[in-house]
Amino acid sequence: MGIKKSIDFINNYYTNYPLRSILFLALFARIIAALFSHGYGFSDDHFLVIEVAQQWVDGVNEKLWMPWNGNTVPSGHSLFYPGLHYILFLICKAIGLSSPVIKMYIVRLLHAGYSLSIVYYGYKITEKLSGEKVAKQVGLLLAIFWFMPMLSVRNMVEMVCIPPLIFSTWLLIKSDNDKNIYRFLVAGLVAGIAFSFRFQTMIFIGGIGLAIWMQKKWLQGIWFGIGAIISIVIIQGSIDLYIWGRPFAEFSEYVRYNIENAENYGKGPWYNYLLLISGLMIPPVSLFILFGLFKSRKHYLLIILPALCFLIFHSIFPNKQERFILPVIPFFLMAGMAGWHSFEKQSVFWLNRKKLLKGCWTFFWVLNTILLVLMTPSSTKVSRVDAMTYLSTKKDMKQYMIESSNSWGAVMMPLFYAGKWDLPYEVCGAIPAKVYFDTIQYYHKPWPDYIVFAEAENLDARVDTIERYVKGLTFEKKIDPSLLDKTMHFLNPVNVNQTYYIYKVEK
């Protein structure tokens, strides 16, 4: 089949089966991300999910999250999502699968399939409310927006909570029979699942109930609320009741901790997330979408109001981290594209400037495609993962040391990939080499078999310092950060970018 025939075949197939074509494209991009984009995006999506679940399987109590490990205060994290990974890792253990790398391939592929529901229901909702043309645009954006495939395969509760929210919205929209109380109850049950992934979705769920009431569907709103409460009680309440002896112990601790520490994390102005969304979704198209939100506010009330409630809450709350706002992105896309499409058809300005509008969209798709190609297979925190993976292959590695004396403290290393939970010795600005080696000798602790030096700065001098306490060091491997890590560090030095140099200790 020639190139022209192939293109014609794809065009015809897309014309006849748009949703199927979009889902295939979304799956393809996510499989690429699952296979090539390893590592983790933020500390939370690894250390609060993967490490915890594997520690439970291995019977390790380093995190001390459970009361039977001696902890008297809940961690303030929902145990539902890590618990699902605990079950998965138990299955892996039962079938003899121990490789951390292979287990993470499975985790990412499962998330890739799960995330397709965002594309599917985003398309169906938009098709129901605005027709196929707008649905195709929304579907494509949800499928291959430059950040969606990579983030969709991560263990980010901000992404994982979206499918139950969007499915619940679809259940409310798909039928015109408002007398069917059952579907409002089921929609509430589904929406309540999102709460057990991410507690903040309570704001979104409340926004859905408020939107139902604003449509003067009083009884339906009550049934939706009952469904959400039942789901939350069954999942979150029962888990905490079993573990802590009281329902919602983790949630209450989460609320307490965040109120007391609201000022201790990343802060920004109230409009911080508006700027973030505008940049993330690529201007000027992002501005079209934000403008379209206000043009579709009545028709898309069930979508816009919950998303705006969520946005307003996070805009007011001092702690502002980029990933917090991810749950509303698909909803802004659906309502914003519908509103913009409606406005565009009636705007004299844009009707007379079709070339300008086409140029804006051409710029968007060119830049989005470039970013998609670069980001989808890119890895983050990869040097930390690769360093631990490399050490896991060393049969003679019983104890190792992280030398990070250029900084006050060493970064957390993903021990999951090392295959063992013994904490490394950490030489840093807070604990010099002499203190550590004197402690090792005095308490007859195991001598390090490998030493991992973080960063190239002052490397020779730091190696010389360590060699005062050991017979000698033999260089084994240099592990570089990914291109994405280097870029993120260049854009913002707060993103720690480390090259690791692994040395073997001579015996």
N, C-alpha and C positions, 0 to 999 in steps of 0.2 A: 504494500500500500504506500503510495507516494505521499509526500508532505502535504500537498494540496488536498488529496483525498482524506488524509488523516484529520486535517483541520476541519474539512466539511463534515466529516463523521462526528467529530466532537461538538461542533456547532449544532448539528441536527439533534444529537443526543441531548445536549443541554436544553434545546428548545422544547423537546418532547418530554424530558424528565429533569426539570430544573432542580428539584429538591434532591433527587438521587445523585445528580452530578455534583451538587454542592457538598453533600455528605461525603462522597468519595474524595473530593478535593480536601476537605477538612481532615478526613481520616489519614490520607496520604501525608499531609503536613505534620500531623501529630505522631505518626509512626516514625517519621524522620527525626522528630524531636525526641521521642522515646528511645530510639536506638543510638543517637549521637550526642544528645544534650544531657550528659550525666552531671554529677555534682549536685549542688542544691543552691537555691536562690538566696534565701535568708537563713539565719540561724534557726528560727522557729520551725521551718518546714522540714528540718532534719532532726535537730536535737529534741524537739518536743513531740515528735511523731516516730521516726524511724529508730533512733537510738533507744527511746523509752520502750517501744514495743519489743525490740530484740533483747533488751535487758530483762524484761519480764519473762521472755522465753528461756533465757539462759539462767534465770534465777539470780540475777545481779541486782543489788539494791543501791547502786551508786546514787541514783536520783532521789531515793527515799520519798517517793510519791505516796506510798501506801502506808496505812496505819500499822500493818503487821511488820513493816520494816523499821518501826520505831518513830515514825513521823506522827505528830499530833495535830498538825495544821494542814488542811488540803492545799494542793499546789495552786489552785485557782485556774486550772485548765480542765476542759471537758475531756473525760477519759473515753468517750465514744469513738472518736476517730483513731487515736492510737490503739484503742481496743480492737478495731477492725484489722489493723495491721498485725496486732498480736495474734489474732486468729489465723491470718495469712501465713505468718512466720511459723506458727505451730504446724500448719499443714506442710510447709517446706521442710521443717525438721522431721516430720513423720515420714516423708518420702526420701529423706537423705540428702536434701538440697541444702548445702551450707555456704555456698559462695555468695558473699554480699553483693558482688557485681551482678550476678545472674538474678538474685532476688530483686534488685532494684530495676532490672530490665522488666521483670514481671509487674512490679508496682507501677512503673511508668506506662506500660502498655495497658494495664487495667484503667488507669486514669485517662489515657487517650480515648478509649472506648466510652468511658463514662461521660467525658466532656462533650461528646457528640450530641448529647441530649440538649445542650445549650444551643447548638446550631439548629437542630431539628425543631425544637419548640419555639425558638426565636423566629424561624421561618413561618411556622404554622400560625403563630399569634399575629404576625404582621400580615400574612395572607388573609386571615380572617377579618382584620380590621381595615386594611388598606389595599388589598388586592395583590396579585402575583408580581407585578412589576416592582413594587417597593419591597416585597418579600424576598425577591431574588437579590436585590441590593443588600438588604440586611443579612441574608443568609451568607453571601460572599464575604461580607465584613466580619461576621462572627467566625467564619471558617478560616480566613487567612489574613485577618488583621495582624500586623507584624509581630505583636507580642502574645497573641492568643495561643498558638500551638505550643510554644515553649513553656508558658505559664500553666497551660492545661495539663501538662504531664508532671507538674511539681506537686509536692505534698503540702500545698498551701490551702489552709481552711478557707481563705478568702475566695478561692476558685471553687473548692469542693462544695461550698454551701449554695452555689448558684443553681445547679440542676433542680433541687427540690423547690426553690423559689420560683423558677421559671415554669416548672411543670405545674405547680399549684396555680399560677397565673393562667396557664392554658386551660386548666380544668374550669376556671371561673369564666373564661371568655368563649370557649368553644361551643357552648350551648346557649341558645336564646331563651331557654325555658327556666325562668327565674324561680318558678314554683318547685323546682326539683331541689329540695332541701339537702338531699343526699350528697349532691356534688359539692355543695358548700362545706359540708362536714368533711368529706374526703379531701378537698382542697386544703382545709385547715390541718388535717392530719399530715399531709405531705409537707406543707409549709413548716410545721413544727419540727420536722427532721432537721431543717437548716439550723435551728437554734442549737441543737446538740453538736453541730459542727463548729459554729461560731456564735457566741452569745449575743454579739451586737445585732444579729439579724432579727432580734426581738423588735427593734425599731422598724425594720422593713415589714415584718409580719403585722405589727400594729398599724402600719400605714395602709396595708391591704384592707384590714378590717374597717379603718376609717373611710377608705374610698368606697367600700360597700355601703356603709351608712350614709355617706354623702349622696349616694344614688337612691336614698330613701328605701333601702332594702334592709329594714331593721331586723327582722327575724333571720334573714339569711346571714347578716353580719354576726348575729349571736351564734348561729350554728357553726360558722367559720371559726369563731373564737373558741367554741367548745372543742372543735376538732384539733385546733392548734394546742390547746391546753392538755388534751388527752395525750397527744403525741409527745409533748414535752415531759409530762409526768411519767409516761411509760418508759421513755428512753433515759432522759437525764435524771429524773427523779428517782427511778428505781435503781439505776447504777450507783448513784451516790448513797442511797438508802442501804444498799447491800454492802458498800465499802466503808462508809463513814457512820452508818447507823442513823442518818438523818437525810431527808431529801434536799437536793439543791445545795449541798455543802460546797461543792466546787464553784458554783455560780455566785454564792454569797461571798466567798473568799475573793473571787475575781473582781466583783464590784468593789469590795473594801480596798483591795490592793490598788486598783486603778484610780480610785478617788484619792487615796493618800499619796500616790506617786504620779499624779496627772502632770506635774510640772517637771518630772525628772527624765523625760524622754524627748524625742524630737518635736520641737514646737514650730509653729508658723502662723502667719496671719489667717484670718477667717476665710479669705479667698484663696488660700493655698491650693485646695483641691480643684477649684475652678481653673486655675492656671495649669495644674498638673494634667487635668483632663484635656484641656485645650491643646497642650503640647503633645500628650500621649497619642491623641487621635489625629494628629497632623493638621495644622492650619493650612489653608482657610476652611477645609472641609469640616474640621472639628467645630469651627464657629457656625457653619451651616447647621450642624447637628444640634448644638446648644440653642441656637435660635429657633430651630424647629420644635424644641421641647415646648415652648410657650405657645406655638401655633396648634399643637395637638393636645393641649392640656385637658380638654373636655372629653374628646373621643378616646383618649388613652389614659383616663384618670386612674384606672387600676394598675397602670404601669408607672406613670409619672409620680403620683403622690407618694407611694412607698419609697421610690428611689430618691425623691427630694427630701423626705423625712430623714432617710439614712444619710444623705449628703449634708443636710443642715446640722444633724447631731454631730457628725465628725468634724464639721467646720467650726463648731462652737467648742468642742472638747479640745483641751490644750495639746494632748498627745496626738501628733499627726505623722503617720508613716505612710509612704506611698502606697503600699499594698492594701491598706485598710479600705480604700475606696473602690477596689476592683469589683466587688459584687454588683455595683450599680451600672457598670459599663454596658453590658448587654441590654439593659432596660433603657438607658439613654439612647443607645443606637436604634432600638425599635421605634421609640416614640419620636426621637429627633429626626430620623430619616423620613418618617411618615409626615411629620409636620413640615419639614423642609420641602418635600415633594409636592405637598398641597400648596404651599406658598409659592414655590417656583412656577407652577402652572398659571398662577394668577398675577404674578409680579410683572409689571410693565418693564421695570428696569432689567430683569433677567431675560424676559422674552426678547428684548432688543439687544441683548449681549450674550447670545448663545455661544459664541466663540470664546468669550472670557470664561463662561461657566465650564465649557468643555476643557479649557486650559487648566482650570483649577482642579478638575477631576483627573486630568492626565498627569498633572504634577503629583497629585495624591497617590495614584496607582503606581507611578514610576518609583517614587520614594518608598512607598509601602512595600513594593516588590523587592527593592534593594535591601531594606531592613529585614524583610521576611527571610530572604535567602541567607543573610548574615546571621540573624538571631536564631532561627529555628534549630540548626545543628550546633549552636554555641553552648558551651558549658560555663558554669559559674562555680567559684570556690574549688576549681578543679585541681589545683596544685595540692591542696590539703587532702583531697580524696585520693589523688594518685600517690602521695607520699605514704599514706596509711596503707593503701593497697600494695605498694611495693614492699613495705615492711612485713605485710602478712605472708609474703612468699618466702620469707627468710626463716628456715627451720631452726636456726640457732638464735633467733631473736626472742629472748625472754623478758628483757627490760630495755627501754630506750629513753633517750633524753631529747628534749626540745631546747635548743639554744637560741634564745631570742633576746640577747642582752642589749640590742639596739632600742628595745621598747621596755616600758615598765613591767608589762605582763605579756605572756604568750597568748596567742589566739587559741580558742577551743579547737581541738583536732577531732575529726569524726572517727571515734574509736570503733564504730560499727564496721568500718572497712579494714581495720587492723585485725579483726577476728579475735580480739582479746580485750578485756575491760580494765586491765591494770593501768592505772593512770601513769602517764609518763612523768619523769622528772622534768622540771621546767626551770631552766636557768634563764633569768631575765634581770631587768633593772632592779626589781624588788628582791630577788634572791640570787646573789652572785654565785659564780661557779665554786668558789672556795667554801661557802656555806654549805652547798649541796654535797660536795665531795667529802667534807668533814663529817657531815651527818651520815652519809652512806657508810663511811669507815667506822664511825663510832657505834652505830646501831647494827652493823654487819648486814646492811641491806644488799640486795643483788646489784652487782655492777652493771652499768649500761652496756649492752652489746652493740647498739647503734646510736649515733648522735645525729639529729636532724637540725641543721643550721638554717634559720629563717632569714632570708634576705642576703644580698651580696655585700652590703655595706660593712666595711671593716672585717671582712670574712677572714683574711689571713691572720689578723691580730687575734680574732676570737678563736680560731683553730689553735694558735700558739698557746692561748690561755688554757684551753681544755687539755692540751698535751702536757701541761705541767702536772696533771693529776692521773693521766693514763699512760700506758707504755707507748702508744702511738695511735695515729688515725690513718685509715686508708680510704681515700675518696672512692665512692661507688657510683653515685648517680646525681644528676642535676634534674630537678623537676620544675618546669616553667609554668606560670599561670596561663590561662587561656587568653585568646585575643580579646574576648569580651571583658574578662577581669582587668586586663591592662587598660582597655578603653574606659571602663568605669572608674578606675583609679585616676586616670588622666583627667576625666571630667570632674571627679570629686575625690580628692585624696583621702577622705574619710573612709572610702571603700578600700579596705586593706588589701594590698596586692603583693603577695610574697612568692619569691622563688625559693625553693628548698634545696639544700645541698646535704646529701646523706653520706655519712662517713661510718665505716666499720671500726670498732674499737679493737685494737690488737690485744691478744691475751698473753 
